[in-house]
Structures are given as structure tokens and as C-alpha cells.
Amino acid sequence: MKRLHFDIVIKAPVEKVWESMLGDTGYRSWTRVFSEGSFFRGEWKTGAKMLFLAPFPSEGNEGSEGGMVSRIKEAVPHLHVKIEHLGMIANGVEDTTSEKVKPWAGAEENYYFEKHSEGTELRIETDMDEQHVEFFERVWPQALATLKQNCEA
């Protein structure tokens, strides 16, 4: 597991960046670069269960969803969110114990929001298995650029 780091300065107040990143509409916008149609089910509150989902239609299974089962380890509004990924979900079935998820179960994804002279500095830390590092090193900057554009518009 490798920990990746990304950061960006956004010319907007912390409160706006928080809402644009974690509100339903904003989340769907900036995460589409990871997977078109991405969304979440849950609350950004300490201890809450969170499902990070996207539609994965397959033949005879239109409208199915897949993604990750996670929990919010800690959320302090306008300061940080710490996420622990627990497993996967496919066709409504959660998997937190199979051999397929064991190598990365417990991986963290953390967002830090800090006031900056130009607005907000957003820092991301995310644990990634080696086979996905290249994809996320390419796509996270695109996602953050979209978030920045949304916040500064």
C-alpha cells in the first residue's frame, strides 16, 4: 500500500470548498473523472457508514451499482474528513471479508481544509494498492482541477 498526496489552493472560503466537495451536487461533479455517475450514500459524520458508488450496468443487470463500503473515522466540519475503506459493494451486496478486499481493507482517504492567504488549501492523503497508483496519480489532479473550477466560478 502506498500513500499518495495531492494538494491545491482554491480561491474560495473553506466553507464553500467543503460544501462543493462534500455536498451531493458538487461531489457528483468533481468525482466523475474517477467514474462517470459517481455518488455517495451516507453522511459526512464521525462514525457514519458511507457508500461510494457508481452505476455499473451489465447485460441483464441494468442500473446496478458498485463501489466501496467505508466509514467516516472522523469529520470536523470545515477542517478535515478521515475515511476508512472497509470493502466493496456490488449489486447491493457488501463484501468486507473476502480475499479480494483483504489486501486493501483499512485503507484511508483523508481530506484537510486549511485557510490560506488566497482562500483554501485542500490536501488529500489516500492509501492505494500498487496496481492503482498510476491511475490515481493521473486522475486526482483532474478531479481537484474540476473542484477548483466549481468553487471559483
Residue frames relative to the residue before (quaternion, step in Angstrom):
aa qw qx qy qz dx dy dz
M 1.0000 0.0000 0.0000 0.0000 0.00 0.00 0.00
K 0.1324 -0.7837 0.6055 0.0406 3.55 -0.93 0.96
R 0.3078 -0.7369 0.5699 0.1937 3.58 -0.99 0.81
L 0.1864 -0.7807 0.5927 0.0666 3.54 -0.73 1.18
H 0.1626 -0.7811 0.5987 0.0705 3.58 -1.13 0.70
F 0.0301 0.7700 -0.6357 0.0459 3.54 -1.03 0.90
D 0.0466 0.7944 -0.6055 0.0081 3.55 -1.10 0.60
I 0.0369 -0.7795 0.6252 -0.0130 3.50 -1.27 0.56
V 0.2784 -0.7132 0.6120 0.1985 3.55 -1.18 0.58
I 0.1145 -0.7943 0.5966 0.0085 3.53 -0.81 1.12
K 0.3702 -0.7421 0.5212 0.2014 3.57 -0.82 1.05
A 0.5366 0.5443 -0.4441 0.4676 3.52 0.45 1.35
P 0.5904 -0.5771 0.4180 0.3790 3.60 -1.15 0.49
V 0.6676 -0.5133 0.3672 0.3950 3.56 -1.21 0.60
E 0.6507 0.5408 -0.3238 0.4234 3.60 0.88 -0.91
K 0.6681 0.4878 -0.3013 0.4742 3.59 0.99 -0.80
V 0.6408 0.5139 -0.3257 0.4683 3.59 0.99 -0.83
W 0.6231 0.5454 -0.3272 0.4553 3.59 0.98 -0.89
E 0.7093 0.4579 -0.2635 0.4666 3.57 0.77 -1.05
S 0.6622 0.5061 -0.3087 0.4583 3.60 0.97 -0.82
M 0.6869 0.4722 -0.2808 0.4758 3.57 1.08 -0.67
L 0.8271 0.2909 -0.1015 0.4702 3.57 0.82 -1.01
G 0.5285 0.5919 -0.4274 0.4333 3.60 1.23 -0.08
D 0.6798 -0.5306 0.3188 0.3933 3.58 -1.12 0.62
T 0.7157 0.4547 -0.2719 0.4551 3.61 0.69 -1.04
G 0.6807 0.4906 -0.2906 0.4599 3.56 0.86 -0.93
Y 0.6290 0.5455 -0.3273 0.4468 3.57 0.98 -0.89
R 0.6623 0.5087 -0.3069 0.4565 3.58 0.90 -0.93
S 0.6469 0.5347 -0.3200 0.4396 3.60 1.07 -0.69
W 0.7739 0.3818 -0.2237 0.4530 3.60 0.56 -1.10
T 0.6898 0.4858 -0.2982 0.4464 3.63 1.11 -0.51
R 0.4720 0.6922 -0.4523 0.3057 3.60 1.17 -0.16
V 0.5872 0.5698 -0.3901 0.4224 3.63 1.13 -0.39
F 0.6125 0.5201 -0.3492 0.4821 3.61 1.20 -0.42
S 0.7519 -0.1880 0.1685 0.6090 3.55 0.97 -0.97
E 0.4690 -0.6913 0.4744 0.2777 3.57 -0.64 1.15
G 0.8048 0.2628 -0.2140 0.4873 3.55 -0.91 0.97
S 0.3336 0.7668 -0.4920 0.2421 3.60 1.25 0.20
F 0.1168 0.7623 -0.6308 0.0856 3.55 -1.15 0.76
F 0.3020 -0.7420 0.5605 0.2102 3.55 -1.27 0.07
R 0.1640 -0.7243 0.6550 0.1394 3.52 -1.38 0.35
G 0.6057 0.5188 -0.4149 0.4380 3.53 -0.66 1.11
E 0.4422 -0.6655 0.5281 0.2876 3.53 -1.32 -0.24
W 0.4444 -0.6738 0.5311 0.2578 3.52 -1.16 0.73
K 0.4232 0.6804 -0.4769 0.3612 3.57 0.67 1.16
T 0.6259 -0.5616 0.3915 0.3737 3.56 -1.07 0.78
G 0.8227 0.2258 -0.2020 0.4810 3.55 -0.89 1.04
A 0.5475 0.6465 -0.3892 0.3616 3.60 1.23 -0.31
K 0.4404 -0.6372 0.5645 0.2852 3.51 -1.24 0.63
M 0.0591 -0.7929 0.6065 0.0045 3.56 -1.01 0.83
L 0.1465 -0.7518 0.6367 0.0890 3.53 -1.03 0.87
F 0.1498 -0.7538 0.6358 0.0711 3.56 -0.83 1.04
L 0.0068 0.8616 -0.4960 0.1078 3.54 -0.31 1.33
A 0.0203 -0.7416 0.6680 0.0579 3.49 -1.40 0.24
P 0.5234 -0.6158 0.4642 0.3624 3.60 -1.11 0.52
F 0.0339 -0.7780 0.6273 -0.0039 3.54 -0.98 0.91
P 0.0552 -0.8304 0.5534 0.0335 3.60 0.38 1.15
S 0.0086 -0.7638 0.6453 0.0067 3.49 -1.11 0.76
E 0.6969 -0.4793 0.3146 0.4309 3.54 -1.18 0.44
G 0.8321 0.1399 -0.1436 0.5172 3.55 -0.76 1.10
N 0.7397 0.3478 -0.2014 0.5397 3.57 1.27 0.02
E 0.1169 0.8349 -0.5281 0.1017 3.56 1.09 0.77
G 0.7979 0.2960 -0.2287 0.4728 3.54 -1.07 0.79
S 0.4477 0.6752 -0.4809 0.3353 3.60 1.20 0.14
E 0.2511 -0.7605 0.5842 0.1319 3.54 -1.24 0.52
G 0.0334 -0.7772 0.6276 0.0296 3.50 -1.22 0.54
G 0.2532 0.7760 -0.5553 0.1592 3.52 -1.22 0.33
M 0.6522 -0.5143 0.4039 0.3835 3.52 -1.18 -0.70
V 0.2970 -0.6856 0.6365 0.1911 3.50 -1.28 0.66
S 0.0577 0.8126 -0.5712 0.0999 3.55 -0.70 1.08
R 0.1934 -0.7351 0.6175 0.2021 3.52 -1.34 -0.05
I 0.4428 -0.6596 0.5361 0.2856 3.52 -1.17 0.63
K 0.3048 -0.7738 0.5308 0.1629 3.58 -0.39 1.24
E 0.7796 -0.1311 0.1180 0.6009 3.54 1.02 -0.84
A 0.0245 0.7733 -0.6331 0.0241 3.53 -1.04 0.84
V 0.0044 -0.7546 0.6552 -0.0356 3.52 -0.79 1.11
P 0.4351 -0.7406 0.4372 0.2666 3.60 -0.28 1.25
H 0.8605 0.1002 -0.1448 0.4781 3.49 -1.07 1.03
L 0.6754 0.4533 -0.2998 0.4985 3.59 1.27 0.28
H 0.7604 -0.3039 0.2034 0.5368 3.61 0.67 -1.05
V 0.1543 -0.7196 0.6672 0.1150 3.49 -1.45 0.37
K 0.0834 -0.7754 0.6254 0.0245 3.54 -0.92 1.00
I 0.1190 -0.8102 0.5738 -0.0084 3.54 -0.65 1.23
E 0.1376 -0.7485 0.6414 0.0972 3.55 -1.12 0.76
H 0.2686 -0.7598 0.5727 0.1505 3.57 -0.74 1.07
L 0.2289 -0.8248 0.5132 0.0635 3.54 -0.75 1.15
G 0.7870 -0.2013 0.1717 0.5573 3.58 1.07 -0.66
M 0.5647 -0.5881 0.4669 0.3425 3.52 -1.30 -0.44
I 0.1704 -0.7380 0.6363 0.1468 3.50 -1.34 0.26
A 0.0630 0.7742 -0.6261 0.0679 3.56 -0.99 0.90
N 0.8459 -0.0147 -0.0393 0.5317 3.56 -0.84 1.05
G 0.7246 -0.4600 0.2328 0.4573 3.55 1.01 0.87
V 0.6282 0.5242 -0.3362 0.4665 3.59 1.26 0.00
E 0.2710 -0.7673 0.5647 0.1380 3.56 -0.76 1.09
D 0.0923 -0.7802 0.6185 0.0147 3.55 -0.98 0.93
T 0.0702 0.8064 -0.5809 0.0856 3.56 -0.46 1.23
T 0.7336 0.4437 -0.2231 0.4639 3.61 1.24 0.00
S 0.5402 0.6541 -0.4142 0.3298 3.64 1.13 -0.33
E 0.6584 -0.4963 0.3939 0.4064 3.53 -1.31 0.29
K 0.5998 0.5903 -0.3506 0.4109 3.58 1.14 -0.64
V 0.7680 0.3619 -0.2028 0.4879 3.63 0.95 -0.77
K 0.5017 0.6961 -0.4149 0.3026 3.61 1.14 -0.47
P 0.6557 0.5373 -0.3493 0.3992 3.65 0.85 -0.79
W 0.8071 0.2543 -0.1420 0.5136 3.63 1.03 -0.60
A 0.4074 0.6875 -0.4994 0.3346 3.62 1.20 0.04
G 0.7406 0.3419 -0.2895 0.5008 3.55 -0.88 0.98
A 0.4319 0.6856 -0.4712 0.3484 3.59 1.26 -0.04
E 0.2767 -0.7738 0.5524 0.1399 3.55 -1.07 0.76
E 0.0709 -0.7288 0.6785 0.0585 3.49 -1.35 0.50
N 0.0073 -0.8325 0.5501 -0.0660 3.57 -0.54 1.20
Y 0.1548 -0.7676 0.6190 0.0609 3.54 -1.08 0.89
Y 0.0729 -0.7931 0.6046 0.0066 3.58 -0.86 1.02
F 0.1495 -0.7834 0.6022 0.0357 3.56 -0.83 1.08
E 0.0474 0.8086 -0.5826 0.0671 3.60 -0.64 1.11
K 0.4908 -0.6234 0.5150 0.3245 3.55 -1.06 0.78
H 0.0831 -0.7803 0.6195 -0.0221 3.52 -1.04 0.93
S 0.6392 -0.5449 0.3660 0.4006 3.60 -1.11 0.55
E 0.7372 0.3799 -0.2226 0.5126 3.60 1.15 -0.55
G 0.7765 -0.2439 0.1600 0.5585 3.61 1.25 0.06
T 0.7287 -0.3463 0.3098 0.5031 3.55 -0.32 -1.32
E 0.2048 -0.7165 0.6481 0.1570 3.52 -1.07 0.78
L 0.1213 -0.7773 0.6163 0.0348 3.55 -0.80 1.08
R 0.0652 -0.7912 0.6081 0.0060 3.54 -0.79 1.08
I 0.1556 -0.7708 0.6156 0.0520 3.54 -1.04 0.91
E 0.0241 -0.7336 0.6785 0.0280 3.54 -1.12 0.82
T 0.0947 0.8075 -0.5768 0.0797 3.59 -0.80 0.91
D 0.3510 -0.7145 0.5685 0.2074 3.56 -0.95 0.92
M 0.0213 -0.8170 0.5740 -0.0515 3.54 -0.87 0.97
D 0.4207 -0.6598 0.5492 0.2933 3.56 -1.04 0.75
E 0.6757 -0.5589 0.3136 0.3643 3.54 -1.12 0.77
Q 0.6675 0.5284 -0.3250 0.4119 3.62 0.94 -0.75
H 0.7391 0.3935 -0.2354 0.4934 3.62 1.18 -0.34
V 0.3956 0.7508 -0.4605 0.2603 3.61 1.27 -0.10
E 0.6754 0.5110 -0.3101 0.4319 3.60 0.74 -0.99
F 0.6471 0.5195 -0.3171 0.4593 3.60 0.92 -0.91
F 0.7347 0.4309 -0.2556 0.4575 3.60 0.74 -1.01
E 0.5944 0.5407 -0.3709 0.4655 3.62 1.11 -0.50
R 0.6719 0.4739 -0.2841 0.4932 3.58 1.14 -0.61
V 0.7705 0.4257 -0.2018 0.4293 3.58 0.84 -1.01
W 0.5841 0.5863 -0.3950 0.3989 3.65 0.97 -0.66
P 0.6603 0.4909 -0.3424 0.4536 3.68 0.80 -0.79
Q 0.6213 0.5260 -0.3431 0.4687 3.62 1.06 -0.66
A 0.6493 0.5169 -0.3114 0.4629 3.57 0.96 -0.88
L 0.6799 0.4817 -0.2924 0.4693 3.58 0.93 -0.88
A 0.6096 0.5361 -0.3516 0.4662 3.60 1.08 -0.62
T 0.6396 0.5069 -0.3198 0.4814 3.59 1.03 -0.76
L 0.6381 0.5176 -0.3226 0.4700 3.58 0.95 -0.85
K 0.6421 0.5257 -0.3164 0.4596 3.58 0.93 -0.91
Q 0.6583 0.5070 -0.3048 0.4655 3.56 0.89 -0.96
N 0.6545 0.5158 -0.3128 0.4558 3.61 0.93 -0.86
C 0.6953 0.4868 -0.2691 0.4551 3.58 0.94 -0.90
E 0.7412 0.4272 -0.2224 0.4676 3.56 1.01 -0.81
A 0.4984 0.6720 -0.4220 0.3492 3.60 1.26 -0.13
